[in-house]
Amino acid sequence: MKLAIMGAMPEEIAPILEKVGEYRVSSVAGNKYYECSFGGVEVVIAYSKIGKVFSALTAATMIERFGATAMLFSGVAGAISKELAIGDLIVATKLCQHDLDITAFGHPYGYVPEGSQFVETDERLRVIAKDVAAEMGIPLKEGVIATGDQFVADAARKEWIESTFAADALEMEGASVAVVCNALNVPVFILRAISDAADMDASFDFDAFLESSAKVSADFIMKMVDRIGG
């Protein structure tokens, strides 16, 4: 088994690299990949850069070039559901692409022929995540995550995404990673920390949140690695 651990930004993998300590670095297609052994499990770590294209490229590279057999993705997301607050952790049960639109040809939003409107994540990995959350004493929510190449700040757009896809959170990479993993028969797990919500404080410091949430997520992901390896 070889696990891929992926984020979108360098801040999201920095604490993971600190935890693994020693690693070897490879450069492929303008990106860096960090390989190591952690708890007897072979691991490859990378951040993709923001957006669906870069995340799909990175996921495919981790699987095809580095031989990853399962994918763990960790990052931040914005809330759509009013049940989510800043700092909450949510695991995707399934994901969609909210900006994919060929409805002119009679298809639903987010769907392409020979594809599907939603891509599901791996149930076994979600069960492991629930066990880890219980061990850490951290509330863990599950829901639908919508992905698009847009930073959505418009309330009307968020309401449309919620009503169209029954989505709970928004981000810019998860569905494309899940599509790649699904096509290549690799189990995928998507964890997100909520970075903004409808009732957020105007004084909220995103950079500080990103640093703190990355540390929590790193602890969470590496405990998952321990359980997967055990």
JOFENBEL-V810785 format. One record per residue. N is the residue number from 0. RES is the residue in three letters. BURIAL is I if it has 24 or more other ideal C-beta (glycine too) atoms within 12 Angstrom, else O. Layout:
# JOFENBEL-V810785
n=N res=RES burial=BURIAL
n=N res=RES burial=BURIAL
This chain:
# JOFENBEL-V810785
n=0 res=MET burial=O
n=1 res=LYS burial=I
n=2 res=LEU burial=I
n=3 res=ALA burial=I
n=4 res=ILE burial=I
n=5 res=MET burial=I
n=6 res=GLY burial=I
n=7 res=ALA burial=I
n=8 res=MET burial=I
n=9 res=PRO burial=O
n=10 res=GLU burial=I
n=11 res=GLU burial=I
n=12 res=ILE burial=I
n=13 res=ALA burial=O
n=14 res=PRO burial=I
n=15 res=ILE burial=I
n=16 res=LEU burial=I
n=17 res=GLU burial=O
n=18 res=LYS burial=I
n=19 res=VAL burial=I
n=20 res=GLY burial=O
n=21 res=GLU burial=O
n=22 res=TYR burial=I
n=23 res=ARG burial=O
n=24 res=VAL burial=O
n=25 res=SER burial=O
n=26 res=SER burial=O
n=27 res=VAL burial=O
n=28 res=ALA burial=O
n=29 res=GLY burial=O
n=30 res=ASN burial=I
n=31 res=LYS burial=I
n=32 res=TYR burial=I
n=33 res=TYR burial=I
n=34 res=GLU burial=I
n=35 res=CYS burial=I
n=36 res=SER burial=O
n=37 res=PHE burial=I
n=38 res=GLY burial=O
n=39 res=GLY burial=O
n=40 res=VAL burial=I
n=41 res=GLU burial=I
n=42 res=VAL burial=I
n=43 res=VAL burial=I
n=44 res=ILE burial=I
n=45 res=ALA burial=I
n=46 res=TYR burial=I
n=47 res=SER burial=I
n=48 res=LYS burial=I
n=49 res=ILE burial=I
n=50 res=GLY burial=I
n=51 res=LYS burial=I
n=52 res=VAL burial=O
n=53 res=PHE burial=I
n=54 res=SER burial=I
n=55 res=ALA burial=I
n=56 res=LEU burial=I
n=57 res=THR burial=I
n=58 res=ALA burial=I
n=59 res=ALA burial=I
n=60 res=THR burial=I
n=61 res=MET burial=I
n=62 res=ILE burial=I
n=63 res=GLU burial=O
n=64 res=ARG burial=O
n=65 res=PHE burial=I
n=66 res=GLY burial=O
n=67 res=ALA burial=I
n=68 res=THR burial=I
n=69 res=ALA burial=I
n=70 res=MET burial=I
n=71 res=LEU burial=I
n=72 res=PHE burial=I
n=73 res=SER burial=I
n=74 res=GLY burial=I
n=75 res=VAL burial=I
n=76 res=ALA burial=I
n=77 res=GLY burial=I
n=78 res=ALA burial=I
n=79 res=ILE burial=I
n=80 res=SER burial=I
n=81 res=LYS burial=O
n=82 res=GLU burial=O
n=83 res=LEU burial=I
n=84 res=ALA burial=I
n=85 res=ILE burial=I
n=86 res=GLY burial=I
n=87 res=ASP burial=I
n=88 res=LEU burial=I
n=89 res=ILE burial=I
n=90 res=VAL burial=I
n=91 res=ALA burial=I
n=92 res=THR burial=I
n=93 res=LYS burial=I
n=94 res=LEU burial=I
n=95 res=CYS burial=I
n=96 res=GLN burial=I
n=97 res=HIS burial=I
n=98 res=ASP burial=I
n=99 res=LEU burial=I
n=100 res=ASP burial=O
n=101 res=ILE burial=O
n=102 res=THR burial=O
n=103 res=ALA burial=O
n=104 res=PHE burial=O
n=105 res=GLY burial=O
n=106 res=HIS burial=O
n=107 res=PRO burial=O
n=108 res=TYR burial=I
n=109 res=GLY burial=I
n=110 res=TYR burial=I
n=111 res=VAL burial=O
n=112 res=PRO burial=O
n=113 res=GLU burial=O
n=114 res=GLY burial=O
n=115 res=SER burial=O
n=116 res=GLN burial=I
n=117 res=PHE burial=I
n=118 res=VAL burial=I
n=119 res=GLU burial=I
n=120 res=THR burial=I
n=121 res=ASP burial=I
n=122 res=GLU burial=O
n=123 res=ARG burial=O
n=124 res=LEU burial=I
n=125 res=ARG burial=I
n=126 res=VAL burial=O
n=127 res=ILE burial=I
n=128 res=ALA burial=I
n=129 res=LYS burial=I
n=130 res=ASP burial=O
n=131 res=VAL burial=I
n=132 res=ALA burial=I
n=133 res=ALA burial=O
n=134 res=GLU burial=O
n=135 res=MET burial=O
n=136 res=GLY burial=O
n=137 res=ILE burial=I
n=138 res=PRO burial=O
n=139 res=LEU burial=I
n=140 res=LYS burial=I
n=141 res=GLU burial=I
n=142 res=GLY burial=I
n=143 res=VAL burial=I
n=144 res=ILE burial=I
n=145 res=ALA burial=I
n=146 res=THR burial=I
n=147 res=GLY burial=I
n=148 res=ASP burial=O
n=149 res=GLN burial=O
n=150 res=PHE burial=O
n=151 res=VAL burial=I
n=152 res=ALA burial=O
n=153 res=ASP burial=O
n=154 res=ALA burial=O
n=155 res=ALA burial=O
n=156 res=ARG burial=O
n=157 res=LYS burial=I
n=158 res=GLU burial=O
n=159 res=TRP burial=O
n=160 res=ILE burial=I
n=161 res=GLU burial=I
n=162 res=SER burial=O
n=163 res=THR burial=I
n=164 res=PHE burial=I
n=165 res=ALA burial=O
n=166 res=ALA burial=I
n=167 res=ASP burial=I
n=168 res=ALA burial=I
n=169 res=LEU burial=I
n=170 res=GLU burial=I
n=171 res=MET burial=I
n=172 res=GLU burial=I
n=173 res=GLY burial=I
n=174 res=ALA burial=I
n=175 res=SER burial=I
n=176 res=VAL burial=I
n=177 res=ALA burial=I
n=178 res=VAL burial=I
n=179 res=VAL burial=I
n=180 res=CYS burial=I
n=181 res=ASN burial=I
n=182 res=ALA burial=O
n=183 res=LEU burial=I
n=184 res=ASN burial=O
n=185 res=VAL burial=I
n=186 res=PRO burial=I
n=187 res=VAL burial=I
n=188 res=PHE burial=I
n=189 res=ILE burial=I
n=190 res=LEU burial=I
n=191 res=ARG burial=I
n=192 res=ALA burial=I
n=193 res=ILE burial=I
n=194 res=SER burial=I
n=195 res=ASP burial=I
n=196 res=ALA burial=I
n=197 res=ALA burial=O
n=198 res=ASP burial=O
n=199 res=MET burial=O
n=200 res=ASP burial=O
n=201 res=ALA burial=O
n=202 res=SER burial=O
n=203 res=PHE burial=O
n=204 res=ASP burial=O
n=205 res=PHE burial=O
n=206 res=ASP burial=O
n=207 res=ALA burial=O
n=208 res=PHE burial=I
n=209 res=LEU burial=I
n=210 res=GLU burial=O
n=211 res=SER burial=O
n=212 res=SER burial=I
n=213 res=ALA burial=I
n=214 res=LYS burial=I
n=215 res=VAL burial=I
n=216 res=SER burial=I
n=217 res=ALA burial=I
n=218 res=ASP burial=I
n=219 res=PHE burial=I
n=220 res=ILE burial=I
n=221 res=MET burial=I
n=222 res=LYS burial=I
n=223 res=MET burial=I
n=224 res=VAL burial=I
n=225 res=ASP burial=O
n=226 res=ARG burial=I
n=227 res=ILE burial=I
n=228 res=GLY burial=O
n=229 res=GLY burial=O
